[in-house]
Amino acid sequence: MRIPKGKRALLKEGIRKPLGEADPRQTTTNRFRLRRASEFAEYELRLHPWRVFYRVRGSFVEVVLIGEKRGNTLFIAGKEFVL
């Protein structure tokens, strides 16, 4: 599943501000380190209903997964996903 075209610009802007302009390691209500270790990512950014999972490597931020949260289920590429 692709991100709908109309949502891509909003999602990019939502990612750029907290991860590009602020310290991506700093914990906020919508940006935090994952509680359980994951092979995929270290941090999560919530952009309702989207979830952006990323790693910080030195001064670089690597976005590794973007999914949509529906209820208690995370969907990535249209399939249910468990971190």
N, C-alpha and C positions, 0 to 999 in steps of 0.2 A: 504494500500500500504506500502510495506516495503522499506527501504532505500536500493538501490542496493549495493551489496557486495563490489564492487570496490570503491564506494563512502564512505563507512562507516569509513575506516581508515582515509581518508582525513577529514571527518567531525569530528571525534574524536580529531584529532590533531588540527583542527581549533577551537574546543571548549576548549581544554586543555590550549592552550597558553593564550588567552585573559581572560579566566575565572579562570584558576588555577594558573597561574604564575603572573598575574597582578591583580590589584584591580578591581573586577567585577562591582563595583559601579561607577567607573570613566568613564565619557562620552568620547567617541571617535567618529570618523566618522561612524564606523560600530557597535558600542556598546553604547546603550543609554537607558534611562528610557522611558517607554511608555508615550505618551502624554495624552492618556485617560486612566482612571483607568480600570483595567480588573480583573475579578475574577480568571483568570488563571495565570497571570504572572505580574511582575513589570518591567522587562527589556527585551530588544530584542538585539540579536546579529545577524548581517547579514554576511552570508557566501555564497556568490552568487552561486546558486539561492536559497540556504537554509536560513531559518529563525529559530533561536533558541530562545525560550522564557524561561526565568528563573526568579527565586526569590533568594534573598540573605537572609539567616537566620543566623545572627551572623557571624561566619567564614565559614559557609557552603553555597555552591551554589547548588540550586535544579533546574535542567533542567526539565521543565514541559511539553513542547511541542516542536516538531521539525516539520517544514513544508517546503513545496516547494513553492516559489513564481513564478507564471506565469503571466506576465503582471501585472494587478492590483489585481489579485486574489491569495489568500493564500489557498493551499491545504494541509490538514493534513489527513493522512490515506486515501488518494485518493479522499477525499470529500472536497468541498468548505467549508471554515471555516471563521467565523467572530469573532474577539476578542471582 
